[in-house]
């Protein structure tokens, strides 16, 4: 994705979040039809990506909340504590 496309996507995401917050809605509670009113880019699997579990899995970087990242951090912490 080009830097300009990333900017557009970020603006779209902030716009959608602002509308949902203002209306007191939660994105995971919207149907696919409702999601597509905001953007035709929402695909059939959009609902699968809008869960807490999917959000956690997406943060797989070191220090992130993805289960695998947490396991790696815990293993490192245990190793460092065992050396101390």
Gaussian input, Z-matrix of N, CA and C with variables (Angstrom, degrees):
# hf/3-21g

backbone

0 1
 N
 C     1     B1
 C     2     B2     1     A1
 N     3     B3     2     A2     1     D1
 C     4     B4     3     A3     2     D2
 C     5     B5     4     A4     3     D3
 N     6     B6     5     A5     4     D4
 C     7     B7     6     A6     5     D5
 C     8     B8     7     A7     6     D6
 N     9     B9     8     A8     7     D7
 C    10    B10     9     A9     8     D8
 C    11    B11    10    A10     9     D9
 N    12    B12    11    A11    10    D10
 C    13    B13    12    A12    11    D11
 C    14    B14    13    A13    12    D12
 N    15    B15    14    A14    13    D13
 C    16    B16    15    A15    14    D14
 C    17    B17    16    A16    15    D15
 N    18    B18    17    A17    16    D16
 C    19    B19    18    A18    17    D17
 C    20    B20    19    A19    18    D18
 N    21    B21    20    A20    19    D19
 C    22    B22    21    A21    20    D20
 C    23    B23    22    A22    21    D21
 N    24    B24    23    A23    22    D22
 C    25    B25    24    A24    23    D23
 C    26    B26    25    A25    24    D24
 N    27    B27    26    A26    25    D25
 C    28    B28    27    A27    26    D26
 C    29    B29    28    A28    27    D27
 N    30    B30    29    A29    28    D28
 C    31    B31    30    A30    29    D29
 C    32    B32    31    A31    30    D30
 N    33    B33    32    A32    31    D31
 C    34    B34    33    A33    32    D32
 C    35    B35    34    A34    33    D33
 N    36    B36    35    A35    34    D34
 C    37    B37    36    A36    35    D35
 C    38    B38    37    A37    36    D36
 N    39    B39    38    A38    37    D37
 C    40    B40    39    A39    38    D38
 C    41    B41    40    A40    39    D39
 N    42    B42    41    A41    40    D40
 C    43    B43    42    A42    41    D41
 C    44    B44    43    A43    42    D42
 N    45    B45    44    A44    43    D43
 C    46    B46    45    A45    44    D44
 C    47    B47    46    A46    45    D45
 N    48    B48    47    A47    46    D46
 C    49    B49    48    A48    47    D47
 C    50    B50    49    A49    48    D48
 N    51    B51    50    A50    49    D49
 C    52    B52    51    A51    50    D50
 C    53    B53    52    A52    51    D51
 N    54    B54    53    A53    52    D52
 C    55    B55    54    A54    53    D53
 C    56    B56    55    A55    54    D54
 N    57    B57    56    A56    55    D55
 C    58    B58    57    A57    56    D56
 C    59    B59    58    A58    57    D57
 N    60    B60    59    A59    58    D58
 C    61    B61    60    A60    59    D59
 C    62    B62    61    A61    60    D60
 N    63    B63    62    A62    61    D61
 C    64    B64    63    A63    62    D62
 C    65    B65    64    A64    63    D63
 N    66    B66    65    A65    64    D64
 C    67    B67    66    A66    65    D65
 C    68    B68    67    A67    66    D66
 N    69    B69    68    A68    67    D67
 C    70    B70    69    A69    68    D68
 C    71    B71    70    A70    69    D69
 N    72    B72    71    A71    70    D70
 C    73    B73    72    A72    71    D71
 C    74    B74    73    A73    72    D72
 N    75    B75    74    A74    73    D73
 C    76    B76    75    A75    74    D74
 C    77    B77    76    A76    75    D75
 N    78    B78    77    A77    76    D76
 C    79    B79    78    A78    77    D77
 C    80    B80    79    A79    78    D78
 N    81    B81    80    A80    79    D79
 C    82    B82    81    A81    80    D80
 C    83    B83    82    A82    81    D81
 N    84    B84    83    A83    82    D82
 C    85    B85    84    A84    83    D83
 C    86    B86    85    A85    84    D84
 N    87    B87    86    A86    85    D85
 C    88    B88    87    A87    86    D86
 C    89    B89    88    A88    87    D87
 N    90    B90    89    A89    88    D88
 C    91    B91    90    A90    89    D89
 C    92    B92    91    A91    90    D90
 N    93    B93    92    A92    91    D91
 C    94    B94    93    A93    92    D92
 C    95    B95    94    A94    93    D93
 N    96    B96    95    A95    94    D94
 C    97    B97    96    A96    95    D95
 C    98    B98    97    A97    96    D96
 N    99    B99    98    A98    97    D97
 C   100   B100    99    A99    98    D98
 C   101   B101   100   A100    99    D99
 N   102   B102   101   A101   100   D100
 C   103   B103   102   A102   101   D101
 C   104   B104   103   A103   102   D102
 N   105   B105   104   A104   103   D103
 C   106   B106   105   A105   104   D104
 C   107   B107   106   A106   105   D105
 N   108   B108   107   A107   106   D106
 C   109   B109   108   A108   107   D107
 C   110   B110   109   A109   108   D108
 N   111   B111   110   A110   109   D109
 C   112   B112   111   A111   110   D110
 C   113   B113   112   A112   111   D111
 N   114   B114   113   A113   112   D112
 C   115   B115   114   A114   113   D113
 C   116   B116   115   A115   114   D114
 N   117   B117   116   A116   115   D115
 C   118   B118   117   A117   116   D116
 C   119   B119   118   A118   117   D117
 N   120   B120   119   A119   118   D118
 C   121   B121   120   A120   119   D119
 C   122   B122   121   A121   120   D120
 N   123   B123   122   A122   121   D121
 C   124   B124   123   A123   122   D122
 C   125   B125   124   A124   123   D123
 N   126   B126   125   A125   124   D124
 C   127   B127   126   A126   125   D125
 C   128   B128   127   A127   126   D126
 N   129   B129   128   A128   127   D127
 C   130   B130   129   A129   128   D128
 C   131   B131   130   A130   129   D129
 N   132   B132   131   A131   130   D130
 C   133   B133   132   A132   131   D131
 C   134   B134   133   A133   132   D132
 N   135   B135   134   A134   133   D133
 C   136   B136   135   A135   134   D134
 C   137   B137   136   A136   135   D135
 N   138   B138   137   A137   136   D136
 C   139   B139   138   A138   137   D137
 C   140   B140   139   A139   138   D138
 N   141   B141   140   A140   139   D139
 C   142   B142   141   A141   140   D140
 C   143   B143   142   A142   141   D141
 N   144   B144   143   A143   142   D142
 C   145   B145   144   A144   143   D143
 C   146   B146   145   A145   144   D144
 N   147   B147   146   A146   145   D145
 C   148   B148   147   A147   146   D146
 C   149   B149   148   A148   147   D147
 N   150   B150   149   A149   148   D148
 C   151   B151   150   A150   149   D149
 C   152   B152   151   A151   150   D150
 N   153   B153   152   A152   151   D151
 C   154   B154   153   A153   152   D152
 C   155   B155   154   A154   153   D153
 N   156   B156   155   A155   154   D154
 C   157   B157   156   A156   155   D155
 C   158   B158   157   A157   156   D156
 N   159   B159   158   A158   157   D157
 C   160   B160   159   A159   158   D158
 C   161   B161   160   A160   159   D159
 N   162   B162   161   A161   160   D160
 C   163   B163   162   A162   161   D161
 C   164   B164   163   A163   162   D162
 N   165   B165   164   A164   163   D163
 C   166   B166   165   A165   164   D164
 C   167   B167   166   A166   165   D165
 N   168   B168   167   A167   166   D166
 C   169   B169   168   A168   167   D167
 C   170   B170   169   A169   168   D168
 N   171   B171   170   A170   169   D169
 C   172   B172   171   A171   170   D170
 C   173   B173   172   A172   171   D171
 N   174   B174   173   A173   172   D172
 C   175   B175   174   A174   173   D173
 C   176   B176   175   A175   174   D174
 N   177   B177   176   A176   175   D175
 C   178   B178   177   A177   176   D176
 C   179   B179   178   A178   177   D177
 N   180   B180   179   A179   178   D178
 C   181   B181   180   A180   179   D179
 C   182   B182   181   A181   180   D180
 N   183   B183   182   A182   181   D181
 C   184   B184   183   A183   182   D182
 C   185   B185   184   A184   183   D183
 N   186   B186   185   A185   184   D184
 C   187   B187   186   A186   185   D185
 C   188   B188   187   A187   186   D186
 N   189   B189   188   A188   187   D187
 C   190   B190   189   A189   188   D188
 C   191   B191   190   A190   189   D189
 N   192   B192   191   A191   190   D190
 C   193   B193   192   A192   191   D191
 C   194   B194   193   A193   192   D192
 N   195   B195   194   A194   193   D193
 C   196   B196   195   A195   194   D194
 C   197   B197   196   A196   195   D195
 N   198   B198   197   A197   196   D196
 C   199   B199   198   A198   197   D197
 C   200   B200   199   A199   198   D198
 N   201   B201   200   A200   199   D199
 C   202   B202   201   A201   200   D200
 C   203   B203   202   A202   201   D201
 N   204   B204   203   A203   202   D202
 C   205   B205   204   A204   203   D203
 C   206   B206   205   A205   204   D204
 N   207   B207   206   A206   205   D205
 C   208   B208   207   A207   206   D206
 C   209   B209   208   A208   207   D207
 N   210   B210   209   A209   208   D208
 C   211   B211   210   A210   209   D209
 C   212   B212   211   A211   210   D210
 N   213   B213   212   A212   211   D211
 C   214   B214   213   A213   212   D212
 C   215   B215   214   A214   213   D213
 N   216   B216   215   A215   214   D214
 C   217   B217   216   A216   215   D215
 C   218   B218   217   A217   216   D216
 N   219   B219   218   A218   217   D217
 C   220   B220   219   A219   218   D218
 C   221   B221   220   A220   219   D219
 N   222   B222   221   A221   220   D220
 C   223   B223   222   A222   221   D221
 C   224   B224   223   A223   222   D222
 N   225   B225   224   A224   223   D223
 C   226   B226   225   A225   224   D224
 C   227   B227   226   A226   225   D225
 N   228   B228   227   A227   226   D226
 C   229   B229   228   A228   227   D227
 C   230   B230   229   A229   228   D228
 N   231   B231   230   A230   229   D229
 C   232   B232   231   A231   230   D230
 C   233   B233   232   A232   231   D231
 N   234   B234   233   A233   232   D232
 C   235   B235   234   A234   233   D233
 C   236   B236   235   A235   234   D234
 N   237   B237   236   A236   235   D235
 C   238   B238   237   A237   236   D236
 C   239   B239   238   A238   237   D237
 N   240   B240   239   A239   238   D238
 C   241   B241   240   A240   239   D239
 C   242   B242   241   A241   240   D240
 N   243   B243   242   A242   241   D241
 C   244   B244   243   A243   242   D242
 C   245   B245   244   A244   243   D243
 N   246   B246   245   A245   244   D244
 C   247   B247   246   A246   245   D245
 C   248   B248   247   A247   246   D246
 N   249   B249   248   A248   247   D247
 C   250   B250   249   A249   248   D248
 C   251   B251   250   A250   249   D249

   B1=1.4542
   B2=1.5306
   B3=1.3081
   B4=1.4644
   B5=1.5332
   B6=1.3282
   B7=1.4757
   B8=1.5234
   B9=1.3308
   B10=1.4670
   B11=1.5267
   B12=1.3313
   B13=1.4671
   B14=1.5272
   B15=1.3298
   B16=1.4663
   B17=1.5237
   B18=1.3269
   B19=1.4663
   B20=1.5260
   B21=1.3465
   B22=1.4644
   B23=1.5217
   B24=1.3157
   B25=1.4670
   B26=1.5271
   B27=1.3202
   B28=1.4658
   B29=1.5269
   B30=1.3203
   B31=1.4752
   B32=1.5236
   B33=1.3377
   B34=1.4647
   B35=1.5246
   B36=1.3300
   B37=1.4644
   B38=1.5201
   B39=1.3319
   B40=1.4682
   B41=1.5253
   B42=1.3115
   B43=1.4759
   B44=1.5178
   B45=1.3237
   B46=1.4551
   B47=1.5268
   B48=1.3286
   B49=1.4639
   B50=1.5285
   B51=1.3229
   B52=1.4686
   B53=1.5246
   B54=1.3097
   B55=1.4693
   B56=1.5231
   B57=1.3383
   B58=1.4659
   B59=1.5174
   B60=1.3268
   B61=1.4635
   B62=1.5215
   B63=1.3109
   B64=1.4614
   B65=1.5291
   B66=1.3336
   B67=1.4640
   B68=1.5350
   B69=1.3176
   B70=1.4625
   B71=1.5158
   B72=1.3294
   B73=1.4649
   B74=1.5281
   B75=1.3197
   B76=1.4655
   B77=1.5184
   B78=1.3232
   B79=1.4644
   B80=1.5174
   B81=1.3221
   B82=1.4707
   B83=1.5245
   B84=1.3209
   B85=1.4536
   B86=1.5167
   B87=1.3336
   B88=1.4618
   B89=1.5254
   B90=1.3039
   B91=1.4593
   B92=1.5295
   B93=1.3189
   B94=1.4639
   B95=1.5293
   B96=1.3087
   B97=1.4690
   B98=1.5277
   B99=1.3382
   B100=1.4672
   B101=1.5215
   B102=1.3319
   B103=1.4656
   B104=1.5253
   B105=1.3161
   B106=1.4665
   B107=1.5236
   B108=1.3147
   B109=1.4728
   B110=1.5229
   B111=1.3280
   B112=1.4626
   B113=1.5245
   B114=1.3344
   B115=1.4619
   B116=1.5230
   B117=1.3310
   B118=1.4576
   B119=1.5328
   B120=1.3211
   B121=1.4645
   B122=1.5243
   B123=1.3339
   B124=1.4611
   B125=1.5253
   B126=1.3234
   B127=1.4598
   B128=1.5306
   B129=1.3300
   B130=1.4650
   B131=1.5237
   B132=1.3292
   B133=1.4687
   B134=1.5286
   B135=1.3199
   B136=1.4676
   B137=1.5225
   B138=1.3217
   B139=1.4663
   B140=1.5320
   B141=1.3378
   B142=1.4674
   B143=1.5283
   B144=1.3209
   B145=1.4644
   B146=1.5232
   B147=1.3248
   B148=1.4621
   B149=1.5314
   B150=1.3046
   B151=1.4603
   B152=1.5172
   B153=1.3055
   B154=1.4712
   B155=1.5222
   B156=1.3335
   B157=1.4615
   B158=1.5272
   B159=1.3245
   B160=1.4656
   B161=1.5195
   B162=1.3155
   B163=1.4593
   B164=1.5266
   B165=1.3184
   B166=1.4630
   B167=1.5270
   B168=1.3323
   B169=1.4693
   B170=1.5206
   B171=1.3089
   B172=1.4585
   B173=1.5167
   B174=1.3018
   B175=1.4669
   B176=1.5261
   B177=1.3421
   B178=1.4624
   B179=1.5250
   B180=1.3188
   B181=1.4633
   B182=1.5269
   B183=1.3143
   B184=1.4560
   B185=1.5196
   B186=1.3170
   B187=1.4602
   B188=1.5172
   B189=1.3296
   B190=1.4614
   B191=1.5177
   B192=1.3179
   B193=1.4621
   B194=1.5180
   B195=1.3365
   B196=1.4651
   B197=1.5234
   B198=1.3333
   B199=1.4692
   B200=1.5307
   B201=1.3218
   B202=1.4748
   B203=1.5290
   B204=1.3312
   B205=1.4640
   B206=1.5223
   B207=1.3215
   B208=1.4730
   B209=1.5252
   B210=1.3355
   B211=1.4749
   B212=1.5231
   B213=1.3423
   B214=1.4722
   B215=1.5213
   B216=1.3181
   B217=1.4670
   B218=1.5217
   B219=1.3191
   B220=1.4653
   B221=1.5247
   B222=1.3258
   B223=1.4707
   B224=1.5206
   B225=1.3157
   B226=1.4605
   B227=1.5235
   B228=1.3362
   B229=1.4607
   B230=1.5249
   B231=1.3255
   B232=1.4627
   B233=1.5233
   B234=1.3226
   B235=1.4721
   B236=1.5243
   B237=1.3217
   B238=1.4712
   B239=1.5209
   B240=1.3362
   B241=1.4695
   B242=1.5260
   B243=1.3200
   B244=1.4661
   B245=1.5289
   B246=1.3164
   B247=1.4699
   B248=1.5186
   B249=1.3193
   B250=1.4768
   B251=1.5145
   A1=107.73
   A2=115.43
   A3=120.43
   A4=110.04
   A5=117.44
   A6=119.68
   A7=112.71
   A8=116.90
   A9=119.52
   A10=110.90
   A11=116.93
   A12=120.75
   A13=110.71
   A14=116.46
   A15=120.28
   A16=110.92
   A17=116.77
   A18=120.86
   A19=110.82
   A20=115.52
   A21=119.34
   A22=111.16
   A23=116.42
   A24=120.72
   A25=110.20
   A26=117.22
   A27=120.51
   A28=110.57
   A29=117.27
   A30=120.21
   A31=110.36
   A32=116.71
   A33=120.81
   A34=110.11
   A35=116.89
   A36=120.39
   A37=111.57
   A38=116.87
   A39=120.36
   A40=110.43
   A41=116.44
   A42=121.06
   A43=109.72
   A44=117.20
   A45=121.27
   A46=110.76
   A47=116.85
   A48=120.25
   A49=110.97
   A50=117.00
   A51=120.41
   A52=111.23
   A53=116.64
   A54=120.07
   A55=110.80
   A56=116.07
   A57=119.61
   A58=111.85
   A59=117.01
   A60=120.49
   A61=110.18
   A62=116.87
   A63=121.28
   A64=111.26
   A65=116.11
   A66=120.62
   A67=112.52
   A68=116.42
   A69=119.46
   A70=113.28
   A71=116.39
   A72=121.14
   A73=111.07
   A74=115.42
   A75=122.74
   A76=106.87
   A77=117.09
   A78=120.20
   A79=112.16
   A80=117.78
   A81=120.06
   A82=111.75
   A83=117.51
   A84=121.08
   A85=114.49
   A86=116.91
   A87=120.56
   A88=110.79
   A89=116.44
   A90=120.94
   A91=108.88
   A92=116.00
   A93=120.57
   A94=110.74
   A95=117.23
   A96=120.99
   A97=109.90
   A98=116.14
   A99=119.68
   A100=111.23
   A101=117.20
   A102=120.07
   A103=110.88
   A104=116.29
   A105=120.34
   A106=112.29
   A107=118.20
   A108=120.05
   A109=109.90
   A110=115.91
   A111=120.68
   A112=111.38
   A113=115.52
   A114=119.43
   A115=109.49
   A116=116.94
   A117=120.04
   A118=111.89
   A119=116.88
   A120=121.17
   A121=112.84
   A122=118.05
   A123=119.86
   A124=108.66
   A125=115.97
   A126=122.34
   A127=109.99
   A128=115.43
   A129=121.16
   A130=113.15
   A131=117.36
   A132=120.70
   A133=113.03
   A134=117.53
   A135=120.67
   A136=112.02
   A137=117.00
   A138=120.10
   A139=111.29
   A140=116.89
   A141=120.06
   A142=111.66
   A143=116.18
   A144=120.42
   A145=112.19
   A146=117.94
   A147=121.72
   A148=111.75
   A149=116.22
   A150=121.00
   A151=109.05
   A152=116.21
   A153=120.43
   A154=109.92
   A155=116.13
   A156=120.36
   A157=111.24
   A158=117.28
   A159=120.78
   A160=110.78
   A161=116.31
   A162=120.50
   A163=110.76
   A164=116.43
   A165=119.93
   A166=111.17
   A167=117.27
   A168=121.03
   A169=111.50
   A170=117.38
   A171=121.25
   A172=112.81
   A173=117.33
   A174=121.32
   A175=109.58
   A176=115.03
   A177=121.14
   A178=113.54
   A179=118.45
   A180=120.55
   A181=110.32
   A182=116.08
   A183=120.55
   A184=109.15
   A185=114.75
   A186=120.11
   A187=112.96
   A188=116.89
   A189=121.12
   A190=111.78
   A191=115.34
   A192=121.37
   A193=113.95
   A194=117.88
   A195=119.98
   A196=108.75
   A197=117.77
   A198=119.49
   A199=113.26
   A200=117.40
   A201=119.04
   A202=111.40
   A203=117.27
   A204=120.45
   A205=110.71
   A206=117.14
   A207=120.88
   A208=109.62
   A209=117.41
   A210=120.33
   A211=110.97
   A212=116.70
   A213=119.97
   A214=110.68
   A215=117.36
   A216=120.91
   A217=111.16
   A218=117.20
   A219=120.68
   A220=111.29
   A221=116.59
   A222=119.95
   A223=110.55
   A224=116.97
   A225=120.72
   A226=110.63
   A227=116.84
   A228=120.31
   A229=110.37
   A230=117.01
   A231=119.95
   A232=111.74
   A233=116.28
   A234=120.25
   A235=110.28
   A236=116.90
   A237=120.20
   A238=111.90
   A239=116.67
   A240=119.92
   A241=111.36
   A242=117.09
   A243=120.27
   A244=110.65
   A245=117.02
   A246=121.75
   A247=112.22
   A248=117.27
   A249=120.76
   A250=112.12
   D1=131.35
   D2=-179.24
   D3=-71.05
   D4=159.49
   D5=177.28
   D6=-56.06
   D7=-37.19
   D8=179.45
   D9=-68.25
   D10=-39.85
   D11=176.58
   D12=-64.26
   D13=-38.24
   D14=177.57
   D15=-63.09
   D16=-40.67
   D17=177.79
   D18=-63.13
   D19=-44.52
   D20=178.85
   D21=-61.83
   D22=-43.19
   D23=179.97
   D24=-63.49
   D25=-42.08
   D26=179.50
   D27=-63.85
   D28=-42.71
   D29=178.27
   D30=-62.62
   D31=-42.17
   D32=179.03
   D33=-63.08
   D34=-42.69
   D35=-179.83
   D36=-63.80
   D37=-43.20
   D38=179.10
   D39=-65.60
   D40=-39.91
   D41=178.82
   D42=-61.53
   D43=-47.68
   D44=179.45
   D45=-61.67
   D46=-44.68
   D47=179.64
   D48=-61.43
   D49=-41.87
   D50=-179.77
   D51=-63.10
   D52=-42.16
   D53=178.97
   D54=-63.69
   D55=-45.41
   D56=-179.18
   D57=-62.96
   D58=-44.66
   D59=179.89
   D60=-63.32
   D61=-45.20
   D62=-179.77
   D63=-60.24
   D64=-38.12
   D65=-178.56
   D66=-86.19
   D67=-4.28
   D68=-179.34
   D69=72.15
   D70=28.68
   D71=-178.14
   D72=-104.61
   D73=161.36
   D74=175.30
   D75=-117.45
   D76=131.34
   D77=-174.57
   D78=-58.55
   D79=-36.32
   D80=-179.29
   D81=-65.62
   D82=-18.12
   D83=179.99
   D84=-87.51
   D85=-3.84
   D86=-179.02
   D87=-86.61
   D88=146.33
   D89=175.36
   D90=-78.57
   D91=167.52
   D92=177.88
   D93=-61.50
   D94=-38.36
   D95=177.53
   D96=-60.65
   D97=-44.88
   D98=179.43
   D99=-65.58
   D100=-40.66
   D101=177.58
   D102=-60.61
   D103=-40.12
   D104=-178.07
   D105=-70.59
   D106=-15.72
   D107=172.97
   D108=-67.62
   D109=-29.95
   D110=178.08
   D111=-81.70
   D112=-37.63
   D113=179.53
   D114=-159.26
   D115=133.17
   D116=176.86
   D117=-72.13
   D118=-6.12
   D119=-179.02
   D120=-75.58
   D121=-14.12
   D122=177.40
   D123=-65.60
   D124=127.24
   D125=-178.92
   D126=-101.23
   D127=176.16
   D128=-178.03
   D129=-58.91
   D130=-27.51
   D131=-178.36
   D132=-90.33
   D133=8.16
   D134=-177.01
   D135=-57.97
   D136=-40.90
   D137=-177.92
   D138=-62.46
   D139=-32.58
   D140=178.51
   D141=-67.09
   D142=-30.33
   D143=-178.41
   D144=-82.63
   D145=-11.42
   D146=-174.61
   D147=-102.08
   D148=43.96
   D149=177.63
   D150=-118.94
   D151=161.31
   D152=176.47
   D153=-59.96
   D154=-43.38
   D155=-178.69
   D156=-60.44
   D157=-44.51
   D158=179.36
   D159=-64.50
   D160=-38.76
   D161=178.56
   D162=-63.34
   D163=-43.62
   D164=178.29
   D165=-64.06
   D166=-44.61
   D167=-179.49
   D168=-61.50
   D169=-30.96
   D170=-177.66
   D171=-70.16
   D172=-17.46
   D173=-178.06
   D174=-100.00
   D175=65.95
   D176=-173.65
   D177=-88.85
   D178=-0.86
   D179=179.70
   D180=-67.14
   D181=158.44
   D182=177.39
   D183=-54.60
   D184=128.99
   D185=-177.34
   D186=87.31
   D187=-3.20
   D188=-179.64
   D189=-78.84
   D190=179.34
   D191=-175.74
   D192=-97.20
   D193=-1.02
   D194=178.11
   D195=-61.33
   D196=140.17
   D197=-178.65
   D198=-51.14
   D199=-41.21
   D200=179.59
   D201=-66.08
   D202=-39.17
   D203=177.81
   D204=-64.78
   D205=-39.12
   D206=178.10
   D207=-65.58
   D208=-41.82
   D209=177.91
   D210=-60.39
   D211=-43.97
   D212=178.66
   D213=-62.42
   D214=-43.53
   D215=179.95
   D216=-63.99
   D217=-41.49
   D218=178.11
   D219=-64.45
   D220=-42.38
   D221=178.72
   D222=-61.91
   D223=-43.15
   D224=178.17
   D225=-63.11
   D226=-44.30
   D227=-179.77
   D228=-62.30
   D229=-42.52
   D230=178.41
   D231=-62.86
   D232=-41.05
   D233=178.42
   D234=-62.91
   D235=-45.46
   D236=-179.50
   D237=-65.10
   D238=-38.63
   D239=178.12
   D240=-67.74
   D241=-35.79
   D242=-179.67
   D243=-67.67
   D244=-29.96
   D245=178.67
   D246=-77.88
   D247=-21.00
   D248=-173.89
   D249=-76.21

